[in-house]
Amino acid sequence: LFRVGLVEIAMGKNILVIGIHHIITDGRSLEILTEEFKSLYTGKELLPQRLQYKDFSNWHNSPRQKIAIKEQEAFWTGQFKDKVIPLNLPTDFERPTVLTSEGDIVEFHLDSPIVEELGKIRNETETTMFMVLIAIYSVFLAKIANQEEILVGIPVAGRRHADQQQITGMFVNTLVMRSQPAKDKSFREFLGQMKEYALAAFENQEYQFENLVEAVAKKRDAGRNPVFDTMFSYQEIDKKETEDLEAVIGQYDYKYKTSLFDLSLAVIDRKDTLKCILFYNLNLLKKETVIRWVGYYREIIEAIVNRPGMKLGEIDILPTDIKSPAARGADKGILEKTPHLGCPRRGPGGKVEPATEKERVILALWEKILGREVPGVTADFFQVGGKSIEALLLVTEINKTFNRKLSIADIYENESTRKQAALVERTREPGKAEKSAGDKNIYRLKVGARGGKNIFLIHDATGEVDKYRLFCKELKPGDSYWGLPLKSSVARGMAPRELEIEDLASAYIEVVKQVQARGPYHLGGWSIGGLIAFEMARQMEQAGEAVH
């Protein structure tokens, strides 16, 4: 849960690396740690700690507090009694079947003149800068996605009592801001509604987000986050305190390579400027698209500060032919870039037709698996929506159709229909078709002793289980470890883009029972694998099986 390392990069210059699991820490905890490190570094003594996290835990689980949280549950379930509408951004790439986190960032700043104007709106409407900025972000999302139902997740510190301010631990919770930035509302009117919702949400912030997910997200899409797909965070920083701290401890700029959501905006308020960091998922969006969106975000802000009473429908940043992902014309022709959003669009002609029967058959397999028309035999499988899951499906179908033993690596190395047909042509057909590696539903990762437990580990977002092999080597001997990859023989009968966590869990239970007919079962997984393992446990327990 906690590791520390010191890296010497030059004489007298070091980087202190502290790795702390999020389950035991939050942003305020890191501030406390940094402040105490500064005090020790400058020869000061630390004050004794009066309360610890265990004291908060005892209070949080007290009968009185449980009654209060039950009342908060009624508030949140009431907010989500209607169907949740997902955020449908006009993405550059087809959404992967399972959730991915490969990401990047675009940074930009809002300078003093704009910050001053936003401050005037804040003062005139008796709101906060947080409320003004999340209202603008919601309008921005509504314009980009062309929808009037927006769900945005926000982190809250969860430290409502003064005694909690100096305790290290995980207090943060996630709230969901649900808004309707309809075209006939003025920005002032919409901001007023956001203010009322925010105040009510903050009053009910102890109800845990995980419980809300269980209550309102009964059926989940494995390719999306539960409830919402975008987050907004706002942090105020005292510029003088930051400068004083950096005189002792310098800041190391870390380049983020992950994005847990489709799109997220983090705003750091330094009083005279706003530093904005836009996180985006690389499997959905290109950097040039996000940079273009930053321009639209600026345009929306400028329009609002010039006329805070303007109707939201009067803010027009999108061309009329870009209405939603479904309206982008991405079903026919060839891919083009629009001069506005950089979203995929199909134009007439240009399709390279199959020259051989093998090319025709493989192209048909592509279109069956991807669920869309493919722009010819020279197209790149991974540029027209194919990901690791679709590649697994494709290699299995090719092997079955042509009686070959190709691997998924062959698909990565031969990315077009033409190259795959040529590979099939030059690959010798075996005398007898063998079971493809792509059809293997479970792998033994580590052999245990007789009488040891079977521990089943579910694949992560890549669909693979190879990364568990090193993990299993570090575990105690005696138990057998099994890996369940996402393979086409498990998913057969389900359309590639209709794989639900519940369906996968049900299919994997059958695979597990081929190894171990009765419980108790031991399940685990990382990333999306954890969610699938949890759903498997739920279904098994409903069937009367014991699960650990």
ZALUMKE-473778 format. One record per residue (C-alpha): residue in one letter; residue number from 0; x, y, z. Coordinates in Angstrom, 1 decimal, m for minus. Layout:
BEGIN
> A,NUM,X,Y,Z
...
END
This chain:
BEGIN
> L,0,0.0,0.0,0.0
> F,1,2.9,2.4,0.6
> R,2,6.4,2.5,m1.0
> V,3,9.1,5.1,m1.0
> G,4,12.2,5.5,m3.3
> L,5,14.9,8.1,m3.7
> V,6,16.3,8.6,m7.2
> E,7,19.6,10.6,m7.5
> I,8,19.6,12.4,m10.9
> A,9,22.6,14.7,m10.2
> M,10,25.0,15.6,m7.4
> G,11,22.9,17.1,m4.7
> K,12,19.6,16.7,m6.7
> N,13,17.2,13.9,m5.9
> I,14,13.7,12.9,m6.7
> L,15,11.7,11.4,m3.8
> V,16,9.1,9.0,m5.2
> I,17,6.3,8.0,m2.9
> G,18,3.8,5.5,m4.2
> I,19,0.6,5.2,m2.1
> H,20,m2.5,3.2,m3.0
> H,21,m5.6,5.3,m3.4
> I,22,m7.4,3.1,m1.0
> I,23,m5.6,4.7,1.9
> T,24,m5.0,8.2,0.7
> D,25,m6.5,11.2,m1.1
> G,26,m5.5,14.7,m2.3
> R,27,m5.7,16.3,1.1
> S,28,m3.6,13.4,2.6
> L,29,m0.9,14.2,0.1
> E,30,m1.0,17.9,1.1
> I,31,m0.6,16.9,4.8
> L,32,2.3,14.6,3.9
> T,33,4.0,17.4,1.9
> E,34,3.4,20.0,4.6
> E,35,4.8,17.7,7.3
> F,36,7.8,16.9,5.1
> K,37,8.5,20.6,4.6
> S,38,8.3,21.2,8.4
> L,39,10.7,18.4,9.1
> Y,40,13.0,19.5,6.3
> T,41,13.2,23.0,7.8
> G,42,13.8,21.8,11.4
> K,43,10.3,22.2,12.8
> E,44,8.6,19.7,15.1
> L,45,5.3,18.1,14.1
> L,46,2.2,18.6,16.3
> P,47,0.8,15.4,17.9
> Q,48,m2.1,13.9,16.0
> R,49,m5.3,14.0,18.0
> L,50,m7.5,11.8,15.8
> Q,51,m6.8,9.0,13.3
> Y,52,m8.7,7.5,10.4
> K,53,m10.0,4.6,12.6
> D,54,m11.8,7.3,14.7
> F,55,m13.5,8.5,11.5
> S,56,m14.3,4.9,10.5
> N,57,m16.0,4.2,13.9
> W,58,m18.1,7.4,13.5
> H,59,m19.0,6.7,9.9
> N,60,m20.3,3.2,10.9
> S,61,m22.2,4.3,14.0
> P,62,m26.0,3.6,14.1
> R,63,m26.7,7.4,14.0
> Q,64,m24.7,8.0,10.9
> K,65,m26.1,5.0,9.2
> I,66,m29.6,6.5,9.6
> A,67,m28.4,9.8,8.1
> I,68,m26.8,7.9,5.1
> K,69,m30.1,6.0,4.5
> E,70,m31.8,9.4,4.2
> Q,71,m29.2,10.5,1.7
> E,72,m29.8,7.3,m0.3
> A,73,m33.4,8.4,m0.8
> F,74,m32.2,11.7,m2.3
> W,75,m29.8,10.1,m4.8
> T,76,m32.1,7.3,m5.9
> G,77,m34.7,9.9,m6.5
> Q,78,m32.4,11.8,m8.7
> F,79,m31.9,8.7,m10.9
> K,80,m35.4,7.3,m11.0
> D,81,m35.4,8.1,m14.7
> K,82,m33.3,6.3,m17.3
> V,83,m29.6,7.4,m17.4
> I,84,m28.6,8.7,m20.9
> P,85,m25.0,8.1,m21.7
> L,86,m22.7,10.8,m23.1
> N,87,m22.4,10.3,m26.8
> L,88,m19.4,12.3,m27.9
> P,89,m18.5,12.3,m31.6
> T,90,m15.5,10.1,m31.3
> D,91,m12.7,9.5,m33.9
> F,92,m12.7,5.8,m33.3
> E,93,m15.3,3.1,m32.6
> R,94,m15.8,2.6,m28.9
> P,95,m13.9,m0.5,m27.7
> T,96,m16.1,m3.4,m26.4
> V,97,m14.4,m3.2,m23.0
> L,98,m13.3,m0.2,m21.0
> T,99,m9.7,1.1,m21.7
> S,100,m7.6,3.7,m19.9
> E,101,m4.9,4.6,m22.4
> G,102,m5.0,8.4,m22.4
> D,103,m3.2,11.7,m22.9
> I,104,m3.8,15.4,m21.9
> V,105,m4.1,18.8,m23.5
> E,106,m3.2,21.7,m21.2
> F,107,m4.4,25.3,m21.6
> H,108,m4.9,28.5,m19.5
> L,109,m7.6,31.0,m19.0
> D,110,m5.9,34.3,m18.3
> S,111,m6.7,37.2,m16.0
> P,112,m9.3,39.1,m18.1
> I,113,m11.5,36.0,m18.6
> V,114,m11.1,35.0,m14.9
> E,115,m12.2,38.5,m13.9
> E,116,m15.3,38.3,m16.1
> L,117,m16.1,34.8,m14.7
> G,118,m15.7,36.3,m11.2
> K,119,m18.3,39.0,m12.0
> I,120,m20.8,36.3,m13.1
> R,121,m20.0,34.4,m9.8
> N,122,m20.7,37.5,m7.7
> E,123,m23.8,38.6,m9.6
> T,124,m25.4,35.1,m9.3
> E,125,m24.2,34.5,m5.8
> T,126,m22.6,31.2,m6.8
> T,127,m19.1,29.9,m6.6
> M,128,m16.4,29.6,m9.3
> F,129,m16.8,25.8,m9.2
> M,130,m20.5,26.2,m10.0
> V,131,m19.8,28.7,m12.9
> L,132,m17.2,26.4,m14.4
> I,133,m19.1,23.1,m14.2
> A,134,m22.1,24.8,m15.7
> I,135,m19.9,26.0,m18.6
> Y,136,m18.4,22.5,m18.9
> S,137,m21.9,21.0,m19.0
> V,138,m22.9,23.4,m21.8
> F,139,m19.7,22.5,m23.7
> L,140,m20.5,18.8,m23.5
> A,141,m24.1,19.4,m24.5
> K,142,m22.9,21.3,m27.6
> I,143,m20.3,18.7,m28.6
> A,144,m22.6,15.7,m28.0
> N,145,m25.8,17.5,m29.2
> Q,146,m27.8,16.3,m26.2
> E,147,m29.7,18.0,m23.4
> E,148,m29.1,15.4,m20.6
> I,149,m25.6,15.7,m19.2
> L,150,m24.1,13.6,m16.4
> V,151,m20.7,14.7,m14.9
> G,152,m18.9,13.1,m12.0
> I,153,m17.2,15.3,m9.5
> P,154,m14.9,14.4,m6.6
> V,155,m15.7,15.8,m3.2
> A,156,m13.2,15.9,m0.3
> G,157,m15.6,14.3,2.2
> R,158,m14.1,16.3,5.1
> R,159,m17.1,18.3,6.3
> H,160,m15.9,18.5,9.9
> A,161,m12.9,20.5,11.0
> D,162,m11.5,17.5,12.9
> Q,163,m11.1,15.6,9.7
> Q,164,m8.9,18.2,8.0
> Q,165,m5.6,16.9,9.5
> I,166,m6.3,13.1,9.2
> T,167,m4.6,11.1,6.5
> G,168,m6.8,8.6,4.8
> M,169,m9.3,8.1,2.0
> F,170,m12.2,10.4,2.5
> V,171,m13.0,11.3,m1.2
> N,172,m16.3,10.4,m2.7
> T,173,m17.8,10.9,m6.2
> L,174,m21.0,12.8,m6.8
> V,175,m22.9,12.9,m10.0
> M,176,m24.1,16.3,m11.4
> R,177,m27.2,15.6,m13.5
> S,178,m28.2,18.6,m15.6
> Q,179,m30.5,19.6,m18.5
> P,180,m28.8,22.4,m20.5
> A,181,m31.8,22.9,m22.8
> K,182,m31.6,25.3,m25.7
> D,183,m34.4,27.5,m24.4
> K,184,m32.7,28.3,m21.1
> S,185,m30.5,31.3,m20.5
> F,186,m27.1,30.7,m19.0
> R,187,m28.1,32.5,m15.9
> E,188,m31.2,30.3,m15.5
> F,189,m29.1,27.2,m16.1
> L,190,m26.4,28.3,m13.6
> G,191,m29.2,28.9,m11.0
> Q,192,m30.4,25.3,m11.5
> M,193,m26.8,24.0,m11.2
> K,194,m26.4,25.9,m8.0
> E,195,m29.5,24.4,m6.4
> Y,196,m28.5,20.9,m7.5
> A,197,m24.9,21.3,m6.3
> L,198,m26.0,22.5,m2.9
> A,199,m28.3,19.6,m2.5
> A,200,m25.6,17.1,m3.7
> F,201,m23.1,18.5,m1.2
> E,202,m25.6,18.1,1.6
> N,203,m25.9,14.4,0.7
> Q,204,m22.2,13.7,m0.1
> E,205,m21.7,10.8,2.5
> Y,206,m23.7,8.4,0.4
> Q,207,m21.0,6.4,m1.4
> F,208,m20.9,6.3,m5.2
> E,209,m20.4,2.5,m5.3
> N,210,m23.8,2.2,m3.6
> L,211,m25.4,4.5,m6.2
> V,212,m23.9,2.3,m9.0
> E,213,m25.5,m0.8,m7.5
> A,214,m28.8,1.0,m7.1
> V,215,m29.2,2.6,m10.5
> A,216,m26.8,0.8,m12.9
> K,217,m28.4,m2.6,m13.0
> K,218,m27.4,m3.4,m16.6
> R,219,m23.9,m2.2,m17.6
> D,220,m22.0,m1.7,m20.8
> A,221,m18.5,m3.2,m20.5
> G,222,m17.2,m0.5,m22.8
> R,223,m18.4,2.4,m20.5
> N,224,m18.0,3.6,m17.0
> P,225,m21.1,3.0,m14.8
> V,226,m23.5,6.1,m14.6
> F,227,m21.2,8.7,m16.3
> D,228,m18.3,9.0,m18.8
> T,229,m16.8,12.4,m17.9
> M,230,m15.5,14.1,m14.8
> F,231,m14.9,17.6,m13.7
> S,232,m12.6,18.6,m10.8
> Y,233,m11.8,22.1,m9.4
> Q,234,m9.0,22.9,m7.0
> E,235,m8.1,26.3,m5.5
> I,236,m4.4,26.8,m4.8
> D,237,m2.9,29.6,m2.8
> K,238,m0.1,30.9,m5.1
> K,239,2.0,32.3,m2.3
> E,240,1.9,29.1,m0.3
> T,241,2.8,27.1,m3.4
> E,242,5.8,29.4,m4.1
> D,243,6.9,29.1,m0.5
> L,244,6.7,25.3,m0.7
> E,245,8.5,25.1,m4.0
> A,246,11.4,27.0,m2.5
> V,247,12.0,23.9,m0.4
> I,248,10.5,21.1,m2.5
> G,249,10.5,21.5,m6.3
> Q,250,7.6,20.1,m8.4
> Y,251,8.3,17.3,m10.9
> D,252,6.0,17.5,m13.9
> Y,253,4.5,14.0,m14.6
> K,254,3.2,13.2,m18.0
> Y,255,m0.1,11.4,m17.6
> K,256,m0.7,8.3,m19.8
> T,257,m4.1,7.3,m18.6
> S,258,m7.6,8.6,m18.8
> L,259,m10.2,6.8,m16.8
> F,260,m13.1,8.4,m18.7
> D,261,m13.9,9.5,m22.2
> L,262,m13.1,13.1,m21.4
> S,263,m12.3,14.9,m18.1
> L,264,m11.6,18.5,m17.2
> A,265,m9.4,19.4,m14.2
> V,266,m9.3,23.2,m13.3
> I,267,m6.6,24.6,m11.0
> D,268,m7.6,28.0,m9.8
> R,269,m4.5,30.2,m9.0
> K,270,m6.8,33.3,m8.4
> D,271,m5.5,35.3,m11.3
> T,272,m5.4,32.4,m13.9
> L,273,m7.1,29.1,m14.4
> K,274,m4.9,26.2,m15.4
> C,275,m7.0,23.6,m17.3
> I,276,m6.1,20.0,m18.0
> L,277,m8.3,18.1,m20.5
> F,278,m7.8,14.3,m20.2
> Y,279,m9.0,12.2,m23.1
> N,280,m9.1,8.5,m24.0
> L,281,m6.7,7.7,m26.9
> N,282,m8.9,4.8,m28.0
> L,283,m11.7,7.2,m28.7
> L,284,m10.2,10.6,m29.6
> K,285,m7.3,12.0,m31.6
> K,286,m5.2,14.9,m30.1
> E,287,m6.1,17.3,m32.9
> T,288,m9.8,16.7,m32.2
> V,289,m9.3,17.5,m28.5
> I,290,m7.2,20.6,m29.3
> R,291,m10.0,21.8,m31.6
> W,292,m12.6,21.2,m28.8
> V,293,m10.5,23.4,m26.5
> G,294,m11.1,26.2,m29.0
> Y,295,m14.9,25.5,m28.8
> Y,296,m14.7,25.6,m25.0
> R,297,m13.0,29.0,m25.2
> E,298,m15.6,30.3,m27.6
> I,299,m18.4,29.2,m25.2
> I,300,m16.7,31.0,m22.3
> E,301,m16.3,34.2,m24.4
> A,302,m19.9,34.1,m25.5
> I,303,m21.1,33.6,m21.9
> V,304,m19.0,36.4,m20.3
> N,305,m20.1,38.8,m23.1
> R,306,m23.9,37.9,m22.6
> P,307,m24.6,35.9,m19.4
> G,308,m28.3,36.2,m20.2
> M,309,m28.1,34.6,m23.6
> K,310,m30.1,31.5,m24.5
> L,311,m28.0,28.3,m24.6
> G,312,m29.4,27.7,m28.1
> E,313,m27.8,30.9,m29.3
> I,314,m24.3,29.5,m28.6
> D,315,m23.6,27.7,m32.0
> I,316,m20.2,26.1,m32.4
> L,317,m21.1,23.0,m34.5
> P,318,m21.7,22.8,m38.2
> T,319,m25.3,21.8,m38.9
> D,320,m24.5,18.4,m40.3
> I,321,m22.8,17.3,m37.0
> K,322,m25.7,16.3,m34.8
> S,323,m24.6,13.1,m33.0
> P,324,m22.3,10.2,m33.5
> A,325,m25.1,8.5,m35.5
> A,326,m25.5,11.5,m37.8
> R,327,m21.8,11.6,m38.8
> G,328,m22.4,9.6,m41.9
> A,329,m19.9,7.0,m40.8
> D,330,m21.6,4.0,m42.5
> K,331,m20.7,4.5,m46.2
> G,332,m17.8,5.6,m48.4
> I,333,m14.3,6.4,m47.1
> L,334,m13.1,8.2,m44.0
> E,335,m12.6,11.9,m44.3
> K,336,m11.8,14.6,m41.8
> T,337,m14.4,17.3,m41.3
> P,338,m13.0,20.9,m41.3
> H,339,m14.6,21.4,m37.9
> L,340,m14.4,18.5,m35.4
> G,341,m12.1,16.0,m37.0
> C,342,m14.8,13.3,m36.6
> P,343,m15.0,10.4,m39.0
> R,344,m17.1,10.9,m42.1
> R,345,m17.6,8.7,m45.1
> G,346,m17.4,10.1,m48.6
> P,347,m18.3,8.5,m52.0
> G,348,m16.1,6.1,m53.9
> G,349,m12.6,5.0,m53.2
> K,350,m13.3,1.5,m51.9
> V,351,m10.7,m1.0,m53.0
> E,352,m12.7,m4.1,m54.0
> P,353,m11.5,m7.7,m53.3
> A,354,m9.3,m9.2,m56.1
> T,355,m9.5,m12.9,m54.9
> E,356,m12.1,m15.2,m53.3
> K,357,m10.0,m15.2,m50.0
> E,358,m10.0,m11.4,m49.9
> R,359,m13.8,m11.4,m50.4
> V,360,m14.4,m13.9,m47.6
> I,361,m12.0,m12.2,m45.1
> L,362,m13.5,m8.8,m45.9
> A,363,m17.0,m10.3,m45.2
> L,364,m15.6,m11.6,m41.8
> W,365,m14.3,m8.1,m41.0
> E,366,m17.7,m6.5,m41.7
> K,367,m19.5,m9.3,m39.7
> I,368,m17.3,m8.8,m36.6
> L,369,m17.0,m5.0,m36.8
> G,370,m20.7,m4.6,m37.6
> R,371,m20.1,m2.0,m40.3
> E,372,m19.0,m1.6,m43.9
> V,373,m15.2,m1.6,m44.4
> P,374,m13.6,0.7,m46.9
> G,375,m11.9,m1.9,m49.0
> V,376,m9.2,m4.6,m48.7
> T,377,m6.3,m2.1,m48.0
> A,378,m7.9,m0.6,m44.9
> D,379,m6.2,m1.1,m41.6
> F,380,m8.2,m3.3,m39.2
> F,381,m7.2,m1.3,m36.2
> Q,382,m8.0,2.0,m37.9
> V,383,m11.6,1.1,m38.7
> G,384,m12.7,0.0,m35.2
> G,385,m10.8,m3.2,m34.6
> K,386,m9.3,m3.7,m31.1
> S,387,m7.8,m6.7,m29.3
> I,388,m11.2,m8.3,m28.7
> E,389,m12.2,m8.0,m32.4
> A,390,m8.8,m9.4,m33.4
> L,391,m9.4,m12.5,m31.3
> L,392,m12.7,m13.0,m32.9
> L,393,m11.2,m12.5,m36.4
> V,394,m8.3,m14.8,m36.1
> T,395,m10.6,m17.6,m34.8
> E,396,m13.1,m17.1,m37.7
> I,397,m10.2,m17.1,m40.2
> N,398,m8.8,m20.3,m38.7
> K,399,m12.2,m22.0,m38.7
> T,400,m13.0,m20.9,m42.3
> F,401,m9.7,m21.8,m43.9
> N,402,m8.5,m24.5,m41.6
> R,403,m5.4,m22.6,m40.5
> K,404,m3.6,m22.1,m37.2
> L,405,m2.9,m18.4,m37.2
> S,406,m2.3,m16.5,m34.0
> I,407,m3.5,m13.0,m32.9
> A,408,0.0,m11.8,m33.6
> D,409,m0.6,m12.6,m37.3
> I,410,m3.5,m10.1,m37.3
> Y,411,m1.4,m7.4,m35.7
> E,412,1.4,m7.9,m38.3
> N,413,m1.0,m8.2,m41.3
> E,414,m3.4,m5.4,m40.6
> S,415,m5.3,m5.3,m44.0
> T,416,m7.6,m7.8,m45.6
> R,417,m5.2,m8.1,m48.5
> K,418,m2.3,m9.0,m46.3
> Q,419,m4.3,m11.5,m44.3
> A,420,m5.5,m13.2,m47.5
> A,421,m1.9,m13.4,m48.7
> L,422,m0.9,m14.9,m45.4
> V,423,m3.7,m17.5,m45.6
> E,424,m2.6,m18.3,m49.2
> R,425,1.1,m19.0,m48.2
> T,426,0.3,m20.8,m44.9
> R,427,0.2,m24.5,m45.3
> E,428,m3.1,m26.1,m44.4
> P,429,m2.6,m28.7,m41.7
> G,430,m3.7,m32.3,m42.4
> K,431,m6.2,m32.0,m39.6
> A,432,m7.6,m29.0,m38.1
> E,433,m6.5,m28.5,m34.5
> K,434,m8.1,m26.5,m31.8
> S,435,m6.9,m22.9,m32.2
> A,436,m5.1,m21.1,m29.3
> G,437,m7.7,m18.5,m29.8
> D,438,m10.4,m21.0,m28.8
> K,439,m8.8,m21.9,m25.5
> N,440,m11.1,m20.6,m22.8
> I,441,m8.9,m21.0,m19.7
> Y,442,m5.1,m21.3,m19.0
> R,443,m3.4,m22.8,m16.1
> L,444,m1.0,m20.0,m14.9
> K,445,0.5,m21.8,m12.0
> V,446,0.3,m25.5,m10.9
> G,447,m0.5,m26.1,m7.3
> A,448,m0.2,m29.0,m4.9
> R,449,m2.9,m31.7,m4.4
> G,450,m5.6,m30.3,m2.2
> G,451,m4.8,m26.7,m2.9
> K,452,m7.4,m24.1,m3.9
> N,453,m8.2,m23.2,m7.5
> I,454,m8.0,m19.4,m7.9
> F,455,m9.6,m18.0,m11.1
> L,456,m8.3,m14.7,m12.5
> I,457,m10.4,m12.8,m15.1
> H,458,m8.8,m10.9,m18.0
> D,459,m8.3,m7.1,m17.9
> A,460,m9.5,m4.6,m20.5
> T,461,m7.0,m6.0,m23.1
> G,462,m8.8,m9.4,m22.9
> E,463,m5.5,m11.1,m22.1
> V,464,m4.2,m12.9,m18.9
> D,465,m0.5,m13.1,m19.6
> K,466,0.3,m10.3,m17.1
> Y,467,m1.0,m12.5,m14.3
> R,468,1.8,m15.0,m14.8
> L,469,4.5,m12.9,m13.1
> F,470,1.9,m12.0,m10.4
> C,471,1.3,m15.7,m9.7
> K,472,5.0,m16.4,m9.4
> E,473,5.2,m14.1,m6.4
> L,474,2.3,m15.9,m4.5
> K,475,2.7,m18.7,m2.0
> P,476,2.9,m22.2,m3.4
> G,477,0.2,m24.8,m3.0
> D,478,m2.7,m23.2,m4.9
> S,479,m3.5,m23.5,m8.6
> Y,480,m4.0,m20.3,m10.6
> W,481,m6.2,m20.1,m13.7
> G,482,m6.6,m17.3,m16.2
> L,483,m9.7,m16.6,m18.2
> P,484,m9.0,m14.6,m21.3
> L,485,m11.7,m13.1,m23.5
> K,486,m11.9,m15.7,m26.3
> S,487,m14.4,m16.0,m29.2
> S,488,m15.6,m19.4,m28.1
> V,489,m16.9,m17.9,m24.9
> A,490,m18.4,m14.9,m26.7
> R,491,m19.9,m16.9,m29.6
> G,492,m23.5,m16.0,m30.1
> M,493,m23.0,m12.5,m28.8
> A,494,m22.5,m9.6,m31.2
> P,495,m19.0,m8.1,m30.5
> R,496,m20.5,m4.8,m29.4
> E,497,m23.2,m6.3,m27.2
> L,498,m21.0,m8.1,m24.7
> E,499,m22.3,m7.2,m21.3
> I,500,m20.6,m7.8,m18.0
> E,501,m23.6,m10.0,m16.9
> D,502,m23.3,m12.1,m20.1
> L,503,m19.5,m12.5,m19.8
> A,504,m19.8,m13.5,m16.1
> S,505,m22.5,m16.1,m17.0
> A,506,m20.3,m17.6,m19.7
> Y,507,m17.2,m17.6,m17.5
> I,508,m19.0,m19.4,m14.7
> E,509,m19.5,m22.3,m17.1
> V,510,m15.8,m22.3,m18.0
> V,511,m14.8,m22.3,m14.3
> K,512,m17.2,m25.2,m13.6
> Q,513,m15.3,m27.3,m16.2
> V,514,m12.3,m27.1,m13.8
> Q,515,m14.2,m27.1,m10.5
> A,516,m17.7,m28.4,m10.4
> R,517,m18.7,m27.1,m6.9
> G,518,m17.7,m24.2,m4.5
> P,519,m16.2,m22.7,m2.6
> Y,520,m14.8,m20.6,m5.5
> H,521,m12.0,m18.1,m5.4
> L,522,m12.3,m15.3,m8.0
> G,523,m10.2,m12.2,m8.8
> G,524,m9.3,m9.8,m11.6
> W,525,m7.7,m6.5,m12.4
> S,526,m9.5,m3.5,m14.0
> I,527,m12.6,m4.7,m15.8
> G,528,m11.7,m8.2,m14.6
> G,529,m12.5,m7.2,m11.1
> L,530,m16.0,m6.1,m12.2
> I,531,m16.6,m9.3,m14.0
> A,532,m15.3,m11.4,m11.1
> F,533,m17.7,m9.5,m8.8
> E,534,m20.7,m10.2,m11.1
> M,535,m19.6,m13.9,m11.3
> A,536,m19.6,m14.0,m7.5
> R,537,m23.1,m12.4,m7.4
> Q,538,m24.5,m14.9,m9.8
> M,539,m22.8,m17.9,m8.1
> E,540,m24.1,m16.9,m4.7
> Q,541,m27.6,m16.5,m6.1
> A,542,m27.3,m20.1,m7.3
> G,543,m26.4,m21.2,m3.8
> E,544,m22.6,m21.5,m4.4
> A,545,m20.0,m20.3,m1.8
> V,546,m17.6,m17.7,m3.1
> H,547,m14.5,m16.3,m1.4
END
